[in-house]
Amino acid sequence: MAVLLAMLVLGHEGRRVAQMLVLAVPPFVWLLWPVRRRWVRRLRLGVLGLWSAAFIADATVRAYLWQAYEAAPDGAMVLVAAANTTARESREFLTMYWQPIAAWSLGGTAAWLLLIAVVRHGAQGMPRHALAPGGASRLPVWLRFAIALLLSLALVSYVSKPWRRLHPVLFWTQWESKVQEVRAGWDDHQRARDLALERARSARPVTAVAGPSTVVLVITDSVNRDNMSLYGYGRATTPQLQARKAALGDGLVVMRNAWSVDASTVPALNNIFHFGRPKAMGATDATAGTDVAAAPHAIALARAAGYKVWWISNHDDLAIEQSHARLADVTELINRTPGRSSASLDHEVVDCVQEAIEDTSSDRKLIVVHLMGAHPHYSSRFPKDANPFDDAPDGVEAAMLASGRSAWVRRFRTQYDAAMLYHDSVVAQLLDITRQGGAPNGRRAWMYLSDHGQEVGHGSDNAGHSAVSESGYRIPTVLWRQPQALLPSGRDQAPFRSDWSAFTLMGLLGIDWTGADPSRDALHPRYQWQAPVLPAPVASFAR
């Protein structure tokens, strides 16, 4: 019981530990009852082995999820990720994160083997008189009372539904049903898209500026601004964007303090396109933390205002495709190989973007480009043998060594930075295409941001998505527009939040609509920052 209790403490907290302990009691109580026949003892050992394995495996999985993501297995983040993950992606996830997963698995297995060894030793060392006929009647009165009490508690726990559903067998069976429910909800997206267009039309969007207009929105994945030399990083990971900044000066606005309010892709995109008020069940405003009405979809608003919309993506993601991409007039999904290890590089989207820019079927165009960016696996996000940062130690490597970062995290950092260098070339090319294309006398704009950040040894000895550190939310945001408008002094230093980015996008599109809020448009003179409530502690949003 002590071995089991130790594992339960790792996987649960508070009174949940006591609840799980009571649920686990029955076969352990059986150990207190002397039995004579060997086959009964073997049966008891088998039952206890399977029973305890379920509880220990459950606790191990929960402990890993909490340590890595501060998330419960039935939390929205985990359920959405599981529903949106293929078998191949699962294998690739295990390939990348096998070290911490192996450590937790070995720990859980060792605890289970220790428990079984103790039980077998206890059975072999049981006094002979305890195994004699009638031995059970020789149990002390206090022990028989304790057995009756424990079994009574266990019975009550199994009668109580809130307790019973915590049992590993029931919990994980219901967990699978919840995952299937999430997937089933995505199957009805055509109706949801029709409703989104209706909601957008009811907001009465109008274009406030006459003439042709071309806007390119570039959304990348898993890019942390702390790894961009454009933001002061020690490795030269964004030389081309820096060159564009030097050439364009104030015309290229680099938001120095940009933040996401989500640490994973699906909720981040929901927030981006629904103005921080996503339509998902239980959605909350990231500022107020209270339930609010769903906002129109930004793509639907653009279409209702007369824009032709393209969605050009290097992702293969069912949830994103159904919730956002299919709302566009033209959907170009370049990457048809699902999984983290997809070798489709982001340059594949460039020709499609060029064709959309040159399209003459509409003089008002919104082109949404969704890049893989630095989405794990990092080594799949740049061409083979194109990692200049793994040749020799440098200042970044020395700083990570001084901070006690492990070899595997330092290796992932070099791969991540190589992905950033390749990513820089794609983003700069998309900016060039936007600046050079479109109607000669028309309005043009370009907006680039990441859905969320990534932890690569900045705040902890870890690499990957992180909901528990600032790195999971620190993102880049860069804007350009023509004709150039004078920004209030210091606006590039003002904090920026991605769940408000659609307000800025509407401003670039020149769309006015019921629900427009200039105080959330980062380029508007009336912009007013409000700090979001994030799961991770943030010392200051202005840094």
Secondary structure, 3 states (H helix, E strand, C coil): CHHHHHHHHHHCCCHHHHHHHHHHHHHHHHHCCCCCCHHHHHHHHHHHHHHHHHHHHHHHHHHHHHHHHCCCCCCHHHHHHHHCCCHHHHHHHHHHCHHHHHHHHHHHHHHHHHHHHHHHHHHHCCCHHHHCCCHHHHCCHHHHHHHHHHHHHHHHHHHCHHHHCCCHHHHHHHHHHHHHHHHHHHCCHHHHHHHHHHHHHHCCCEECCCCCEEEEEEEECCCCHHHCHHHCCCCCCCHHHHHHHHHHHHHEEEEEEEECCCCCHHHHHHHHHCCCCCCCCCCECCCCCCECCCCCCHHHHHHHCCCEEEEEECCCCHHHHHHCHHHCCEEEECCCCCCCCCCCCHHHHHHHHHHHHHCCCCCEEEEEEECCCCCCCHHHCCCCCCCHHHCCCCHHHHHHHHCCCCHHHHHHHHHHHHHHHHHHHHHHHHHHHHHHCCCCCCEEEEEEEECCCCEECCCCCCEECCCCCHHHCEEEEEEEEECCCCCCCCHHHCEEEHHHHHHHHHHHHCEECCCCCHHHCCCCCCCCCCCCCCCCCCCCCCC
